[in-house]
Amino acid sequence: MHSDAPSLGALAARAHDLLSAAGHPLAPDSLIEHVFGIGMGKERKAGAAEFWRGQLGRLLADSIVFTQHRDGSWGLTSWGVEEVPLDRMEYLVVDCETTGLNPHVNQVIEIAALRCVGPLVVDRFETLIDPQRAIPRGIWQLTGISTEMVRGAPLAPEAIAEFLVFAGSWLLVGHNVRFDLGFLGAEALRHHDARLANPSVCTIRLASRLLPNLRRPNLDNLARALDLRTQDRHRAMGDAMVTQQAFWRLVDLARERGVTTQGSLLALSGPAAGSARAVAGQGTGRLLLDPALRRGLPEKPGIYLMRDERGSIIYVGKAKNLKARIASYYSHPLGYRRKMDGLLESVRELETVVVGSELEALILESRKIKEHLPQFNVQQRYYRHYPFIKVDVTSPFPRVVATREVKDDGARYFGPYRGKRAVDTVVDLVHRLYPVRSCTRVIAADGKHRGQPSACLRFHVGRCLGPCMGAVTPPVYGEVISEVLTFLGGSQDAMLARVELEMRRSADRLDFERSARLRDALRQARQLMMSQQLLTGAVEQNNLVIVCPGVEEGAAELFGIRHGRLFEQITIANAHDEAVPGAVADFLKRLRAAASAPPVVNQEEVDAIIIIGRWLARYGDSPRVIRLDDEPICQAVERVVAAARSSFLTLDPDDTAWDEETSDE
């Protein structure tokens, strides 16, 4: 059974199925191989290759279903491809080590991932995993990972949960990425009943397109071909680092061929080897979904809730056009995306909620995921795991530690962060830069503690002031803690300047070892600032009103954002009603009355603050965003009312970038 394109012939329908499975444009040669069964390798003569490309062009150009892009690739007219420049492409390079080759019986023992924007690595994730069994001899000889090394490491449920949060919905890049995703997907399903459904790119597939003379594109051969050095081979982080470098070298080669955007790069790489034929014979979602579910759906933005036979919500998604989005499930090839594995078979009911704008859909989707914790949603299900950094200022000699609990105990809490890895990085950086204690001894104000005092290594190397030895008083130690609190509160620029100055002074004193340590700490700090902006900064800056379209014509939704949070939302049924200015004035007065920020960002609030922050990063310069400043209330009312009445509130029909389930795919 072919995809949702009844007027297409058999060959065109095959092209439609392949493009639907890929989810992005494909180069002509990829389509020719699948549609006509003609291999387009380097041995095919130029004349014959041009003949088949012409045949494909005539086949697809005759139908409005297909669109050819400027780089020659083909896509579906219904998509509206987002053209992201290569230097701004966001992706996650992933690698894992395992106890064997079968994801159904073997386990993951190490995961590494690099979060990247263009050529830059902006964050990293790395963990060993205790499989609770002995590491096979062949595996520890290959990787160097022994049973003793993984003993005491996180167990798979915790490690996989942290990886899923870290990976989010990012594009995954890997060398033989299907192997890594097979294991990570099996672990996610095994321990959390979750599907790893991220889009992916394989560097083997990309290398075969760009380096046709590379016969065996294993990682060592690829590195040699690209003049890259490998290190820590067969360890997850070492392999991930060289894969990232190789991927970006391949991107540069693709750029020389005229590839300039993420969409055209994905088109060049094509589907994973064998995937198209593997799914082509398995049919589409139409085989599993009741046709009645798609009837009468509105062509408006909103969210949709899928329920199983017991009435439980198993998936929540959002869409710019609910009718088109639900229809796409009927044409999805079965077995291609991991999210589809088990989801479509379980759907018995469908509920939709129409909203007026992208922002409202994003916020409502996040709320529903947290309320129902659907089985097939991944990322935001783990919000309760978001950790904080705690500084117990009630103690005479406070420590800086990670915690997942926020208590009313007088301590200072910072965060939350979206992953333990980021917290560990911050805590380690604090201990590198400030001489604060890391031990768990209970120390009185006079420096006395239980047991015989003994100085630790950190004291001897000058990285702790030694409160347990009575070497520092609480006021002096408190001055250092004040600097730590300033750093954690968001004043990183001053800290970085101090580190850079001290690094130069160490070099001038010929203390090159200390200078090198400070250089490494400075590099870590800068990467941290790029990848993890503390939410306290967003909370202080995002005090504003966002005006969006309402569900009904002529209506508007006002979102009052205070301290980064959605403080209040009101609906204006008719923006031209004479009573609107008065209602807006009361609304603004309530917002301004919430003058002080809550002392702690709760874990439940993280995703909403991030959603609003990302929306503002994209639309912050729009006239629909009115920032709350010191102007008279009457002027602010005029600006909000003018925004509600203006024509720019209509959603741009070409803006389809958000019409993907970015929170979970």
C-alpha positions as CSV (number, residue, x, y, z in Angstrom):
1,M,0.0,0.0,0.0
2,H,1.5,3.4,-1.0
3,S,1.5,6.6,0.8
4,D,-1.2,9.3,1.0
5,A,-0.9,10.2,-2.7
6,P,-3.7,8.3,-4.5
7,S,-3.2,10.0,-7.9
8,L,0.5,9.0,-8.2
9,G,1.6,6.2,-10.4
10,A,3.6,3.3,-8.9
11,L,7.1,4.8,-9.5
12,A,6.1,8.3,-8.2
13,A,4.5,6.6,-5.2
14,R,7.8,4.8,-4.4
15,A,9.6,8.2,-4.5
16,H,6.9,9.6,-2.2
17,D,7.3,6.7,0.3
18,L,11.1,7.2,0.3
19,L,10.9,10.9,0.9
20,S,8.3,10.5,3.6
21,A,10.6,8.0,5.3
22,A,13.7,10.2,5.1
23,G,11.8,13.3,6.4
24,H,14.2,15.6,4.4
25,P,15.1,16.3,0.7
26,L,17.2,13.6,-1.1
27,A,19.7,13.9,-3.9
28,P,18.5,12.6,-7.3
29,D,20.9,9.6,-7.2
30,S,19.4,8.3,-3.9
31,L,15.9,8.5,-5.5
32,I,17.0,6.8,-8.7
33,E,18.4,3.8,-6.8
34,H,15.1,3.3,-5.0
35,V,12.6,4.3,-7.6
36,F,14.2,2.6,-10.7
37,G,16.5,0.1,-9.0
38,I,19.4,1.5,-10.8
39,G,22.8,1.8,-9.0
40,M,24.4,5.2,-9.5
41,G,28.0,4.3,-8.5
42,K,31.1,5.8,-10.0
43,E,31.3,3.0,-12.5
44,R,28.2,4.2,-14.3
45,K,29.0,6.2,-17.4
46,A,28.2,9.9,-17.4
47,G,25.7,9.6,-20.3
48,A,23.7,6.9,-18.6
49,A,23.7,8.7,-15.3
50,E,22.3,11.9,-17.0
51,F,19.6,9.7,-18.8
52,W,18.3,8.4,-15.5
53,R,18.4,11.8,-13.8
54,G,16.4,13.1,-16.7
55,Q,13.9,10.3,-16.3
56,L,13.5,11.1,-12.6
57,G,13.1,14.8,-13.3
58,R,10.3,14.1,-15.9
59,L,8.6,11.7,-13.5
60,L,8.5,14.0,-10.5
61,A,8.1,17.3,-12.3
62,D,4.7,16.1,-13.6
63,S,3.2,16.1,-10.1
64,I,2.6,19.0,-7.7
65,V,3.4,16.6,-4.9
66,F,7.2,17.0,-5.5
67,T,9.4,20.1,-5.4
68,Q,13.0,20.4,-6.7
69,H,15.2,22.7,-4.7
70,R,18.0,24.9,-6.0
71,D,20.7,22.4,-5.2
72,G,19.0,19.8,-7.3
73,S,17.5,17.7,-4.5
74,W,13.9,16.7,-4.4
75,G,11.4,17.0,-1.5
76,L,7.7,17.0,-0.8
77,T,5.8,20.2,-1.6
78,S,4.0,19.9,1.8
79,W,7.1,20.2,3.8
80,G,8.5,23.7,3.6
81,V,12.1,23.0,4.3
82,E,14.0,25.0,6.9
83,E,17.3,26.2,5.4
84,V,19.7,26.3,8.3
85,P,23.3,27.5,7.3
86,L,25.9,24.8,7.9
87,D,27.8,27.1,10.4
88,R,24.6,27.3,12.5
89,M,23.7,23.6,12.3
90,E,23.0,22.0,15.7
91,Y,23.8,18.3,16.1
92,L,25.0,15.8,18.7
93,V,27.9,13.4,17.9
94,V,27.3,10.2,19.8
95,D,29.3,7.0,20.4
96,C,28.9,4.1,22.8
97,E,30.8,1.0,23.9
98,T,28.9,-2.3,24.6
99,T,29.4,-5.8,25.9
100,G,28.7,-7.3,22.5
101,L,27.0,-6.8,19.1
102,N,23.4,-7.7,19.9
103,P,21.4,-4.9,21.4
104,H,18.7,-7.3,22.6
105,V,21.0,-9.4,24.8
106,N,24.1,-7.1,25.3
107,Q,24.4,-3.8,27.3
108,V,25.9,-0.4,26.9
109,I,28.9,0.2,29.2
110,E,30.0,3.7,28.1
111,I,28.3,6.6,26.4
112,A,29.9,9.8,25.1
113,A,28.1,12.7,23.3
114,L,29.3,16.1,22.0
115,R,26.7,18.8,21.5
116,C,27.9,21.0,18.7
117,V,26.9,24.2,16.8
118,G,28.6,24.3,13.5
119,P,32.3,23.4,14.0
120,L,32.2,24.2,17.8
121,V,31.7,21.7,20.6
122,V,29.6,23.5,23.2
123,D,28.8,20.8,25.7
124,R,29.7,17.2,26.4
125,F,28.3,14.1,28.1
126,E,30.3,11.1,29.2
127,T,29.6,8.3,31.5
128,L,30.5,4.7,32.3
129,I,27.7,2.3,33.0
130,D,27.7,-0.7,35.4
131,P,26.1,-3.6,33.5
132,Q,26.0,-5.6,36.8
133,R,27.9,-8.4,35.1
134,A,31.5,-9.2,34.3
135,I,32.9,-7.4,31.2
136,P,33.8,-10.1,28.6
137,R,37.5,-10.6,28.1
138,G,37.4,-9.6,24.4
139,I,35.6,-6.4,25.2
140,W,38.0,-5.2,27.9
141,Q,41.0,-6.1,25.7
142,L,39.5,-4.0,22.9
143,T,38.3,-1.0,24.9
144,G,40.3,-1.1,28.1
145,I,37.1,-1.0,30.1
146,S,37.3,-3.6,32.9
147,T,34.8,-4.9,35.4
148,E,36.6,-3.0,38.1
149,M,36.3,0.3,36.2
150,V,32.5,0.1,35.9
151,R,31.9,-1.0,39.4
152,G,30.2,1.9,41.2
153,A,29.3,3.7,38.0
154,P,25.7,4.7,37.3
155,L,23.3,1.9,36.4
156,A,21.7,1.9,33.0
157,P,18.3,3.4,34.0
158,E,20.0,6.5,35.5
159,A,22.6,6.9,32.8
160,I,20.1,6.4,29.9
161,A,17.7,8.9,31.5
162,E,20.5,11.5,31.6
163,F,21.5,10.8,28.0
164,L,17.9,11.2,26.8
165,V,17.7,14.6,28.5
166,F,21.0,15.6,27.1
167,A,20.2,14.4,23.6
168,G,16.8,16.0,23.5
169,S,15.6,16.2,19.9
170,W,19.0,17.1,18.3
171,L,20.2,15.6,15.1
172,L,22.5,12.7,16.0
173,V,25.7,12.1,14.1
174,G,27.8,8.9,14.4
175,H,30.1,6.6,12.7
176,N,27.9,3.6,11.8
177,V,25.3,5.5,13.8
178,R,22.7,2.7,13.4
179,F,24.8,0.5,15.7
180,D,24.9,3.2,18.5
181,L,21.2,4.1,18.1
182,G,20.3,0.4,18.1
183,F,21.8,-0.1,21.5
184,L,20.7,3.3,23.0
185,G,17.2,2.8,21.7
186,A,17.1,-0.8,23.1
187,E,18.3,0.5,26.5
188,A,15.7,3.4,26.5
189,L,12.9,1.0,25.7
190,R,14.1,-1.6,28.2
191,H,14.4,0.8,31.2
192,H,12.1,3.6,30.5
193,D,9.6,2.3,27.9
194,A,10.8,5.2,25.7
195,R,11.6,5.4,22.0
196,L,14.8,7.2,20.8
197,A,13.4,8.9,17.7
198,N,16.0,11.5,16.8
199,P,16.9,12.1,13.2
200,S,20.5,10.9,12.4
201,V,23.4,11.2,9.9
202,C,26.0,8.5,9.5
203,T,29.5,9.6,8.6
204,I,30.1,6.3,6.7
205,R,27.2,7.2,4.4
206,L,28.4,10.8,4.0
207,A,32.0,9.6,3.4
208,S,30.8,7.2,0.7
209,R,29.3,10.2,-1.1
210,L,32.2,12.6,-0.7
211,L,35.2,10.2,-0.8
212,P,34.4,7.6,-3.4
213,N,37.9,6.2,-3.5
214,L,37.8,5.3,0.3
215,R,37.2,1.5,0.0
216,R,36.7,0.7,3.7
217,P,35.4,3.7,5.5
218,N,36.0,2.5,9.1
219,L,36.9,5.3,11.6
220,D,40.7,4.7,11.4
221,N,40.7,4.8,7.5
222,L,38.4,7.8,7.4
223,A,40.7,9.7,9.9
224,R,43.7,8.9,7.8
225,A,42.0,10.0,4.6
226,L,41.1,13.3,6.3
227,D,44.5,13.8,7.9
228,L,43.2,13.5,11.5
229,R,44.9,12.0,14.5
230,T,43.0,9.5,16.6
231,Q,43.3,9.0,20.4
232,D,41.7,6.7,22.9
233,R,40.3,4.5,20.2
234,H,37.5,2.2,21.2
235,R,36.7,4.5,24.1
236,A,33.4,6.4,23.6
237,M,34.8,10.0,24.1
238,G,37.9,9.4,22.0
239,D,35.8,8.0,19.1
240,A,33.2,10.7,19.5
241,M,35.9,13.4,19.3
242,V,37.4,12.1,16.1
243,T,34.0,11.5,14.6
244,Q,33.1,15.1,15.2
245,Q,36.3,16.3,13.5
246,A,35.7,13.9,10.6
247,F,32.1,15.0,10.2
248,W,33.1,18.6,10.0
249,R,35.9,17.9,7.5
250,L,33.2,16.1,5.4
251,V,31.0,19.1,5.7
252,D,33.8,21.3,4.3
253,L,34.1,18.9,1.4
254,A,30.3,19.1,0.8
255,R,30.5,22.9,0.9
256,E,33.1,22.7,-2.0
257,R,30.3,21.0,-4.0
258,G,27.9,23.8,-3.4
259,V,26.2,22.4,-0.3
260,T,25.4,25.4,2.0
261,T,22.5,24.3,4.2
262,Q,21.6,21.6,6.6
263,G,18.8,20.5,4.4
264,S,21.0,20.0,1.4
265,L,23.6,18.2,3.5
266,L,21.0,15.7,4.6
267,A,19.9,15.3,1.0
268,L,23.5,14.6,0.0
269,S,24.0,12.0,2.7
270,G,20.7,10.2,1.7
271,P,19.0,7.5,3.8
272,A,21.0,5.0,5.8
273,A,22.2,2.1,3.7
274,G,19.4,-0.4,3.2
275,S,16.8,1.5,5.2
276,A,14.6,2.4,2.2
277,R,14.2,-1.1,1.0
278,A,13.9,-2.4,4.5
279,V,10.8,-0.2,5.2
280,A,9.3,-0.1,1.7
281,G,7.8,-3.6,2.0
282,Q,6.3,-3.0,5.5
283,G,3.6,-0.6,4.5
284,T,2.6,2.7,6.1
285,G,0.7,3.9,9.0
286,R,-2.6,3.5,7.1
287,L,-2.4,-0.2,7.9
288,L,-2.7,0.4,11.6
289,L,-4.6,3.7,12.1
290,D,-8.4,3.9,12.0
291,P,-9.4,6.2,9.1
292,A,-12.0,7.8,11.2
293,L,-9.4,9.4,13.4
294,R,-8.4,11.9,10.7
295,R,-12.0,13.0,9.8
296,G,-13.1,16.4,10.5
297,L,-9.8,17.7,11.9
298,P,-9.3,21.5,11.8
299,E,-6.6,23.1,9.6
300,K,-5.4,25.2,12.5
301,P,-2.5,25.1,15.0
302,G,-2.8,23.2,18.2
303,I,-1.9,20.1,20.1
304,Y,-3.1,16.5,19.7
305,L,-3.3,13.7,22.3
306,M,-3.2,10.1,21.3
307,R,-4.9,7.5,23.6
308,D,-4.7,3.8,23.8
309,E,-7.5,1.3,24.3
310,R,-7.7,2.1,28.0
311,G,-8.1,5.8,27.3
312,S,-4.6,6.6,28.6
313,I,-2.7,9.4,26.9
314,I,0.4,7.8,25.2
315,Y,1.6,10.7,23.1
316,V,1.2,14.5,23.0
317,G,2.3,16.5,20.0
318,K,1.9,19.9,18.4
319,A,1.3,21.1,14.9
320,K,0.8,24.2,12.8
321,N,-1.9,22.4,10.9
322,L,-3.6,19.7,12.9
323,K,-5.2,18.1,9.8
324,A,-2.0,17.9,7.8
325,R,0.1,16.7,10.8
326,I,-2.3,13.8,11.7
327,A,-2.5,12.9,8.0
328,S,1.3,12.5,7.9
329,Y,1.1,9.6,10.3
330,Y,-0.9,7.6,7.8
331,S,1.9,7.9,5.2
332,H,4.8,7.2,7.5
333,P,6.5,3.9,6.5
334,L,6.3,1.5,9.4
335,G,9.5,0.6,11.3
336,Y,11.5,3.6,9.9
337,R,11.3,5.9,13.0
338,R,11.7,4.4,16.4
339,K,8.9,6.6,17.7
340,M,6.6,4.7,15.4
341,D,7.6,1.3,16.9
342,G,4.5,0.5,19.0
343,L,2.9,4.0,18.9
344,L,0.6,3.6,15.9
345,E,-0.4,0.1,16.9
346,S,-1.6,1.4,20.2
347,V,-3.6,4.5,19.1
348,R,-7.4,4.1,19.5
349,E,-8.6,7.7,20.1
350,L,-7.4,11.1,19.1
351,E,-8.1,14.4,20.8
352,T,-7.2,17.8,19.5
353,V,-7.0,21.2,21.1
354,V,-7.0,24.2,18.8
355,V,-4.9,27.3,19.8
356,G,-4.0,30.5,18.1
357,S,-0.2,30.5,18.0
358,E,3.0,28.6,18.1
359,L,3.9,29.9,21.6
360,E,0.6,28.7,23.0
361,A,1.0,25.3,21.4
362,L,4.5,24.9,22.8
363,I,3.5,25.9,26.3
364,L,0.4,23.7,26.3
365,E,2.2,20.7,24.9
366,S,4.8,21.0,27.7
367,R,2.1,21.2,30.3
368,K,0.3,18.2,29.0
369,I,3.5,16.1,28.9
370,K,4.2,16.9,32.5
371,E,0.6,16.3,33.5
372,H,0.2,12.9,31.8
373,L,3.8,11.6,31.4
374,P,2.9,9.9,28.1
375,Q,4.7,6.7,27.3
376,F,6.0,7.8,23.9
377,N,7.2,11.3,24.8
378,V,10.8,11.3,26.0
379,Q,12.6,14.6,26.9
380,Q,10.2,16.5,29.2
381,R,9.2,13.3,31.1
382,Y,12.4,13.6,33.0
383,Y,12.0,17.1,34.4
384,R,12.0,15.8,38.0
385,H,15.6,14.7,37.5
386,Y,16.9,18.2,36.7
387,P,19.6,19.0,39.3
388,F,20.6,22.1,41.2
389,I,23.8,23.4,42.7
390,K,23.6,23.9,46.5
391,V,25.7,26.2,48.7
392,D,24.8,25.8,52.4
393,V,25.4,29.4,53.5
394,T,24.1,28.5,57.0
395,S,27.3,26.5,57.6
396,P,30.4,28.4,58.9
397,F,32.4,26.7,56.1
398,P,29.9,26.0,53.2
399,R,30.5,23.4,50.5
400,V,29.4,23.5,46.8
401,V,27.5,20.3,45.9
402,A,25.0,18.9,43.4
403,T,21.5,18.0,44.5
404,R,18.2,17.0,43.1
405,E,16.2,18.3,46.1
406,V,15.4,21.9,47.0
407,K,14.6,22.4,50.7
408,D,13.6,25.4,52.7
409,D,16.8,25.2,54.8
410,G,18.4,28.6,54.2
411,A,20.9,27.3,51.6
412,R,21.4,29.0,48.3
413,Y,20.3,27.0,45.2
414,F,21.3,27.6,41.6
415,G,19.8,26.2,38.5
416,P,18.1,23.9,37.7
417,Y,20.3,22.5,35.0
418,R,19.0,20.1,32.3
419,G,21.5,17.4,33.1
420,K,23.8,16.2,35.8
421,R,26.8,16.5,33.5
422,A,26.5,20.3,33.4
423,V,26.2,20.5,37.2
424,D,29.3,18.3,37.6
425,T,31.2,20.6,35.2
426,V,30.2,23.7,37.2
427,V,31.1,22.2,40.6
428,D,34.4,21.0,39.3
429,L,35.1,24.4,37.9
430,V,34.3,26.1,41.2
431,H,36.8,23.7,43.0
432,R,39.4,24.5,40.4
433,L,39.1,28.3,40.7
434,Y,38.2,28.7,44.4
435,P,39.9,27.2,47.5
436,V,36.7,25.8,49.0
437,R,36.4,22.5,50.8
438,S,35.0,19.4,49.1
439,C,35.1,17.1,52.2
440,T,32.0,16.1,54.1
441,R,33.4,16.7,57.6
442,V,31.2,18.5,60.1
443,I,33.3,21.5,61.1
444,A,32.4,23.9,63.8
445,A,33.0,27.6,63.6
446,D,36.2,27.3,65.6
447,G,37.6,24.8,63.1
448,K,37.1,21.7,65.3
449,H,35.6,18.5,64.0
450,R,35.1,15.0,65.1
451,G,38.1,12.8,64.9
452,Q,41.8,13.5,64.6
453,P,42.5,16.5,62.3
454,S,44.5,15.6,59.2
455,A,45.1,17.7,56.1
456,C,44.0,16.4,52.8
457,L,45.8,16.7,49.5
458,R,43.8,19.7,48.4
459,F,45.0,21.6,51.4
460,H,48.7,20.7,50.7
461,V,48.4,21.8,47.0
462,G,46.7,25.1,47.9
463,R,43.3,24.2,46.6
464,C,41.5,24.4,50.0
465,L,41.9,26.9,52.8
466,G,41.9,24.1,55.3
467,P,39.0,25.0,57.7
468,C,39.2,21.5,59.2
469,M,42.8,22.4,60.3
470,G,41.7,25.8,61.8
471,A,43.8,27.5,59.1
472,V,41.0,29.9,58.2
473,T,38.3,31.8,60.0
474,P,34.6,31.8,58.9
475,P,34.7,35.5,57.8
476,V,37.7,35.0,55.5
477,Y,36.3,31.7,54.2
478,G,33.0,33.6,53.7
479,E,34.7,36.1,51.4
480,V,35.6,33.3,49.0
481,I,32.1,31.9,49.2
482,S,30.7,35.3,48.3
483,E,32.8,35.2,45.1
484,V,31.5,31.7,44.4
485,L,27.9,32.9,44.8
486,T,28.5,35.9,42.5
487,F,29.9,33.5,39.9
488,L,27.0,31.0,40.2
489,G,24.5,33.9,40.2
490,G,25.5,34.9,36.7
491,S,28.5,37.3,36.9
492,Q,30.8,35.0,34.9
493,D,32.5,37.8,32.9
494,A,34.4,39.1,35.9
495,M,35.5,35.6,36.9
496,L,36.7,34.9,33.4
497,A,38.7,38.1,33.3
498,R,40.2,37.2,36.7
499,V,41.2,33.7,35.5
500,E,42.8,35.2,32.3
501,L,44.7,37.7,34.3
502,E,46.0,35.1,36.7
503,M,46.9,32.9,33.7
504,R,49.1,35.6,32.2
505,R,50.7,36.4,35.6
506,S,51.6,32.7,36.0
507,A,53.2,32.7,32.6
508,D,55.2,35.9,33.4
509,R,56.5,34.1,36.5
510,L,57.5,31.1,34.3
511,D,55.0,29.0,36.2
512,F,53.8,27.4,33.0
513,E,52.2,24.4,34.7
514,R,49.8,26.6,36.6
515,S,49.2,28.7,33.6
516,A,48.3,25.6,31.6
517,R,45.8,24.5,34.3
518,L,44.2,27.9,34.3
519,R,44.1,27.9,30.5
520,D,42.2,24.6,30.6
521,A,39.8,25.9,33.2
522,L,39.2,29.1,31.2
523,R,38.4,27.0,28.1
524,Q,35.9,24.9,30.1
525,A,34.3,28.0,31.5
526,R,33.8,29.5,28.1
527,Q,32.3,26.3,26.7
528,L,30.0,26.2,29.7
529,M,28.8,29.8,29.1
530,M,28.0,28.9,25.5
531,S,26.2,25.7,26.3
532,Q,24.4,26.3,29.6
533,Q,23.3,29.8,30.5
534,L,22.1,29.8,34.0
535,L,18.4,30.3,34.2
536,T,18.8,33.0,36.8
537,G,19.9,35.3,33.9
538,A,16.8,34.5,31.9
539,V,14.6,35.0,34.9
540,E,15.9,38.5,35.4
541,Q,15.7,39.6,31.8
542,N,12.5,38.1,30.5
543,N,9.8,40.5,32.0
544,L,7.5,41.3,29.1
545,V,4.2,40.9,27.4
546,I,3.9,38.7,24.2
547,V,0.9,39.3,22.0
548,C,-0.2,36.4,19.8
549,P,-3.2,35.5,17.6
550,G,-6.3,34.1,19.3
551,V,-8.3,31.1,18.1
552,E,-11.1,33.1,16.8
553,E,-10.8,35.8,14.1
554,G,-10.0,39.2,15.6
555,A,-9.0,37.8,19.0
556,A,-5.6,38.0,20.7
557,E,-3.8,36.1,23.5
558,L,-1.7,38.1,25.9
559,F,1.1,36.2,27.7
560,G,2.4,38.0,30.7
561,I,6.0,36.9,31.3
562,R,7.5,37.7,34.7
563,H,10.9,36.5,35.7
564,G,11.1,34.2,32.7
565,R,7.8,32.4,33.7
566,L,4.3,32.6,32.3
567,F,2.8,34.7,35.0
568,E,-0.7,35.1,33.5
569,Q,-2.5,34.6,30.2
570,I,-5.6,36.5,29.1
571,T,-7.8,36.3,26.0
572,I,-9.0,39.4,24.2
573,A,-12.1,38.3,22.3
574,N,-12.2,41.4,20.1
575,A,-9.1,43.6,19.9
576,H,-11.2,46.6,18.7
577,D,-13.6,46.5,21.6
578,E,-13.6,49.8,23.6
579,A,-13.1,48.0,26.9
580,V,-9.8,46.5,25.8
581,P,-7.5,49.3,27.0
582,G,-9.0,49.0,30.5
583,A,-8.5,45.2,30.6
584,V,-5.0,45.6,29.4
585,A,-4.2,48.2,32.0
586,D,-5.4,45.9,34.8
587,F,-3.4,43.1,33.3
588,L,-0.1,45.2,33.2
589,K,-0.7,46.3,36.8
590,R,-0.9,42.8,38.0
591,L,2.4,41.9,36.1
592,R,4.2,44.9,37.6
593,A,3.0,44.0,41.0
594,A,5.0,40.8,40.9
595,A,8.2,42.7,41.5
596,S,10.5,40.2,43.2
597,A,11.7,37.0,41.5
598,P,11.1,33.7,43.4
599,P,14.3,32.6,45.1
600,V,14.5,29.3,43.3
601,V,13.5,28.0,39.8
602,N,11.6,24.8,40.5
603,Q,12.3,21.7,38.3
604,E,8.7,21.9,37.0
605,E,9.4,25.4,35.6
606,V,12.6,24.6,33.7
607,D,11.1,23.6,30.4
608,A,8.5,26.4,30.3
609,I,11.3,29.0,30.9
610,I,13.5,27.4,28.2
611,I,10.5,27.3,25.8
612,I,9.8,31.0,26.3
613,G,13.5,31.8,26.1
614,R,14.0,30.0,22.8
615,W,10.8,31.6,21.4
616,L,12.2,35.0,22.3
617,A,15.6,34.2,20.8
618,R,13.7,33.7,17.5
619,Y,11.0,36.4,17.7
620,G,12.4,38.8,20.4
621,D,12.6,41.7,17.9
622,S,9.0,41.4,16.8
623,P,6.6,44.2,17.6
624,R,4.4,41.6,19.3
625,V,7.0,41.5,22.1
626,I,6.5,44.5,24.6
627,R,9.1,44.6,27.3
628,L,8.1,46.0,30.7
629,D,10.3,49.0,31.5
630,D,9.9,52.2,33.5
631,E,7.6,53.9,31.0
632,P,4.2,55.1,32.2
633,I,1.5,52.4,32.3
634,C,-0.6,54.3,29.7
635,Q,2.2,54.1,27.1
636,A,2.6,50.4,27.7
637,V,-1.2,49.9,27.3
638,E,-1.1,51.8,24.0
639,R,1.7,49.5,22.7
640,V,0.0,46.3,23.8
641,V,-3.4,47.4,22.3
642,A,-1.7,48.4,19.0
643,A,0.0,45.1,18.8
644,A,-3.3,43.3,19.4
645,R,-5.0,45.2,16.6
646,S,-2.3,45.0,14.0
647,S,-2.2,42.7,11.0
648,F,1.2,41.2,11.7
649,L,-0.5,38.8,14.1
650,T,-1.3,36.4,11.2
651,L,1.0,33.5,11.3
652,D,3.4,33.4,8.4
653,P,2.3,30.4,6.2
654,D,5.9,29.8,5.2
655,D,7.1,29.5,8.8
656,T,7.0,25.8,9.2
657,A,10.2,25.3,11.3
658,W,8.2,24.7,14.5
659,D,5.7,22.2,12.9
660,E,7.9,19.3,14.0
661,E,7.7,17.5,17.3
662,T,10.9,19.0,18.4
663,S,10.5,18.1,22.1
664,D,10.7,14.4,21.4
665,E,11.7,13.5,17.9
